[in-house]
Amino acid sequence: MQTTACVALSLLLFALGYACARTRRHALPEGDRKDKAAFTALHVAAMAAPALRAGLDRESARKAVRHLRTLLGTRAVAITSTDAALAWDGPCTDDVLTYARTTLAAGRAQVFAGEPYGAVVVPLTVDGTVVGTLAAFDEEVSATLVRTVTELGRWVSGQLELAALAASRRRALEAEMRALRAQISPHFVYNALTTIASFVRTNPKRARDLLLDFADFSRYALRRAHDFTTLADELTCVDRYLLLERARFGDKLRFSMQVAPEVLPVPVPFLCLQPLVENAIKHGMRGRRGGGEVRVVIRDAGPEAHITVEDDGTGMDPECARRMLDGEPAREGGGIGLANVDLRMRQIYGDGYGLVVETALGEGTKVRLRVPKTQISAL
């Protein structure tokens, strides 16, 4: 990625240097001209990049093409897909689509003579596949212009590659969310409905209330997920989940929660807390005749919210915990939820924000999670 950035910078400076050489009107000292060219290139590139990062379509091409023309300093610039002219800036010839098809067939830069303007057309690629063309029109088509347009086409292709990577990342996050929902459904739903059924005859009102709690939990957990929700909403989801689990385990399940009010509005990834509580209850209650305790502590830590979910259960081998975070379910089942949350946190915030699991056999398990207070978009 650093190599790509360096190449992009050099080619942008090259492109702007060509444009400045064509349009220079004031005799500035050499050092001042270079500084001005560097600043202008970076500024114009920054204006064009966001549109290109949205992918190649009419809207993104329309927003980017004016800035690309500024970089080149040519009479006109056009962007096409493989079958249509998407956008242009300046007096563009009607032959642009014909030029594009010729370039697409050749798979490399093409030069076209014409009146009043000649053209340089280069292919745009994403992951080795040609997706469109970039065309520049000018009175004189020099070797320098050909090199400049070619290099600029590589930069545009790089931005489109980043757009494709962002789309792929979004699809991966959606797949992880589907996997998490699939993990919730067979385990929790069966246990919850079995518990509710047990109250139907002995305590109909309790059964009705639990059924409503189950409906609230399901509505939240199975809805079309946005990238983020608030910590307050996540805690409401956990509360509904706990009402059902307490009905199942009775007094054997002891649960405490300590939350700093300041962190309630903090944006968090959708469905990131309930799987941790579910895991704690599962491990905290396993094989415990006297029941178990689960504690949730959420502290305000300046730019972050720090979340701890701890149980006093049997614990596990640290190597087993590591395998769970790697996505390998433990022999006794479970672990998918932890691995899912860990992966999503790392994808959204970076590797430094994955789950930290502290555990040992006979020592219980503590899972720690850090969430930045500033929302980061899931690309």
Backbone hydrogen bonds, N-H to C=O, Kabsch-Sander energy under -0.5 kcal/mol:
donor,donor_aa,acceptor,acceptor_aa,energy
5,A,1,M,-2.2
6,C,2,Q,-2.3
7,V,3,T,-2.5
8,A,4,T,-2.6
9,L,5,A,-2.5
10,S,6,C,-2.5
11,L,7,V,-2.6
12,L,8,A,-2.1
13,L,9,L,-2.4
14,F,10,S,-2.2
15,A,11,L,-2.7
16,L,12,L,-2.8
17,G,13,L,-2.6
18,Y,14,F,-1.9
19,A,15,A,-2.0
19,A,71,L,-0.5
20,C,16,L,-3.1
21,A,17,G,-2.1
22,R,18,Y,-1.3
23,T,19,A,-1.6
24,R,20,C,-1.5
28,L,26,H,-1.7
33,R,29,P,-2.3
34,K,30,E,-2.1
35,D,31,G,-2.3
36,K,32,D,-2.6
37,A,33,R,-2.5
38,A,34,K,-2.6
39,F,35,D,-2.4
40,T,36,K,-2.7
41,A,37,A,-2.6
42,L,38,A,-2.3
43,H,39,F,-2.4
44,V,40,T,-2.8
45,A,41,A,-2.5
46,A,42,L,-2.2
47,M,43,H,-1.4
48,A,44,V,-1.8
49,A,45,A,-2.6
52,L,48,A,-1.6
53,R,49,A,-2.4
54,A,51,A,-1.3
55,G,52,L,-1.9
57,D,55,G,-0.9
61,A,57,D,-2.5
62,R,58,R,-2.4
63,K,59,E,-1.9
64,A,60,S,-1.7
65,V,61,A,-2.5
66,R,62,R,-0.6
67,H,64,A,-0.5
68,L,64,A,-2.0
69,R,65,V,-2.1
70,T,66,R,-1.7
71,L,67,H,-2.0
72,L,68,L,-2.0
73,G,69,R,-3.3
74,T,69,R,-0.6
75,R,137,F,-1.2
76,A,137,F,-1.6
77,V,89,D,-2.1
78,A,135,A,-2.6
79,I,87,A,-2.7
80,T,133,T,-2.2
81,S,84,A,-2.9
82,T,131,V,-0.6
86,L,79,I,-1.8
86,L,84,A,-0.7
87,A,79,I,-1.7
89,D,77,V,-2.5
92,C,90,G,-1.4
96,V,93,T,-1.3
97,L,94,D,-0.5
99,Y,95,D,-2.9
100,A,96,V,-2.4
101,R,97,L,-2.3
102,T,98,T,-1.9
103,T,99,Y,-2.3
104,L,100,A,-2.9
105,A,101,R,-2.1
106,A,102,T,-1.9
107,G,103,T,-2.7
108,R,103,T,-0.7
110,Q,121,V,-2.7
112,F,119,A,-2.8
118,G,138,D,-2.7
119,A,112,F,-2.6
120,V,136,A,-2.4
121,V,110,Q,-2.7
122,V,134,L,-2.7
124,L,132,G,-3.0
126,V,129,T,-2.7
129,T,126,V,-1.8
131,V,124,L,-3.0
132,G,124,L,-1.2
133,T,80,T,-1.7
134,L,122,V,-2.6
135,A,78,A,-2.9
136,A,120,V,-2.7
137,F,76,A,-2.8
138,D,118,G,-1.9
141,V,139,E,-0.5
142,S,140,E,-0.8
146,V,142,S,-1.9
147,R,143,A,-2.2
148,T,144,T,-2.5
149,V,145,L,-2.8
150,T,146,V,-2.1
151,E,147,R,-2.4
152,L,148,T,-2.6
153,G,149,V,-2.5
154,R,150,T,-1.6
155,W,151,E,-1.8
156,V,152,L,-2.7
157,S,153,G,-2.4
158,G,154,R,-2.0
159,Q,155,W,-2.0
160,L,156,V,-2.2
161,E,157,S,-2.1
162,L,158,G,-1.9
163,A,159,Q,-1.8
164,A,160,L,-2.1
165,L,161,E,-2.3
166,A,162,L,-2.4
167,A,163,A,-2.2
168,S,164,A,-2.3
169,R,165,L,-2.4
170,R,166,A,-2.3
171,R,167,A,-2.1
172,A,168,S,-2.1
173,L,169,R,-2.4
174,E,170,R,-2.2
175,A,171,R,-2.2
176,E,172,A,-2.3
177,M,173,L,-2.1
178,R,174,E,-2.2
179,A,175,A,-2.2
180,L,176,E,-2.2
181,R,177,M,-2.4
182,A,178,R,-2.2
183,Q,179,A,-1.7
184,I,180,L,-1.9
185,S,181,R,-2.4
187,H,183,Q,-0.8
188,F,184,I,-1.6
189,V,184,I,-0.9
189,V,185,S,-1.0
190,Y,185,S,-0.6
191,N,187,H,-1.8
192,A,188,F,-3.0
193,L,189,V,-2.6
194,T,190,Y,-2.2
195,T,191,N,-2.2
196,I,192,A,-2.5
197,A,193,L,-2.4
198,S,194,T,-1.4
199,F,195,T,-0.6
199,F,196,I,-1.4
200,V,196,I,-0.6
200,V,197,A,-0.9
203,N,199,F,-2.5
207,A,203,N,-2.1
208,R,204,P,-2.4
209,D,205,K,-2.5
210,L,206,R,-2.6
211,L,207,A,-2.1
212,L,208,R,-1.9
213,D,209,D,-2.2
214,F,210,L,-2.6
215,A,211,L,-2.1
216,D,212,L,-2.3
217,F,213,D,-2.5
218,S,214,F,-2.6
219,R,215,A,-2.5
220,Y,216,D,-1.7
221,A,217,F,-3.0
222,L,218,S,-2.6
223,R,220,Y,-0.7
225,A,223,R,-0.7
229,T,268,V,-2.7
231,L,266,V,-1.9
232,A,264,L,-2.0
234,E,230,T,-2.0
235,L,231,L,-2.2
236,T,232,A,-1.8
237,C,233,D,-2.1
238,V,234,E,-2.2
239,D,235,L,-2.4
240,R,236,T,-2.1
241,Y,237,C,-2.1
242,L,238,V,-2.6
243,L,239,D,-2.0
244,L,240,R,-1.3
245,E,241,Y,-2.0
246,R,242,L,-3.1
247,A,243,L,-1.4
248,R,244,L,-1.2
249,F,245,E,-2.7
250,G,246,R,-2.9
252,K,249,F,-1.4
253,L,250,G,-1.4
254,R,252,K,-0.7
254,R,292,G,-2.8
256,S,294,V,-2.2
258,Q,296,V,-2.8
260,A,298,I,-2.1
263,V,260,A,-1.9
264,L,261,P,-1.3
266,V,263,V,-1.7
268,V,229,T,-2.8
270,F,227,D,-1.2
272,C,269,P,-0.8
276,L,273,L,-0.7
277,V,273,L,-1.8
278,E,274,Q,-2.9
279,N,275,P,-2.2
280,A,276,L,-2.0
281,I,277,V,-2.5
282,K,278,E,-2.4
283,H,279,N,-2.4
284,G,280,A,-2.7
285,M,281,I,-2.1
286,R,282,K,-0.8
288,R,285,M,-1.7
289,R,287,G,-0.7
291,G,288,R,-1.2
292,G,252,K,-2.4
294,V,254,R,-2.8
295,R,310,E,-3.1
296,V,256,S,-2.4
297,V,308,T,-2.4
298,I,258,Q,-3.0
299,R,306,H,-2.7
301,A,299,R,-0.7
301,A,304,E,-2.6
304,E,301,A,-1.2
305,A,371,V,-2.7
306,H,299,R,-2.2
307,I,305,A,-0.5
307,I,369,L,-3.3
308,T,297,V,-2.6
309,V,367,V,-2.6
310,E,295,R,-2.9
311,D,365,T,-2.5
312,D,293,E,-1.5
314,T,283,H,-0.9
320,C,317,D,-0.8
321,A,317,D,-1.8
322,R,318,P,-2.1
323,R,319,E,-2.0
324,M,320,C,-2.1
325,L,321,A,-2.0
326,D,322,R,-1.3
327,G,324,M,-1.6
328,E,323,R,-2.8
330,A,334,G,-0.8
333,G,330,A,-2.1
339,A,335,G,-2.4
340,N,336,I,-2.4
341,V,337,G,-2.4
342,D,338,L,-2.6
343,L,339,A,-2.4
344,R,340,N,-2.4
345,M,341,V,-2.5
346,R,342,D,-2.0
347,Q,343,L,-2.3
348,I,344,R,-2.3
349,Y,345,M,-2.8
350,G,345,M,-0.7
350,G,346,R,-1.2
353,Y,350,G,-2.0
354,G,351,D,-1.3
356,V,368,R,-2.1
357,V,355,L,-0.5
358,E,356,V,-0.5
358,E,366,K,-3.2
359,T,357,V,-0.6
360,A,364,G,-1.0
362,G,314,T,-4.4
363,E,360,A,-2.3
364,G,313,G,-0.7
365,T,311,D,-1.2
366,K,358,E,-2.7
367,V,309,V,-2.8
368,R,356,V,-3.0
369,L,307,I,-2.7
371,V,305,A,-2.4
373,K,303,P,-2.8
375,Q,373,K,-0.6
379,L,377,S,-1.6
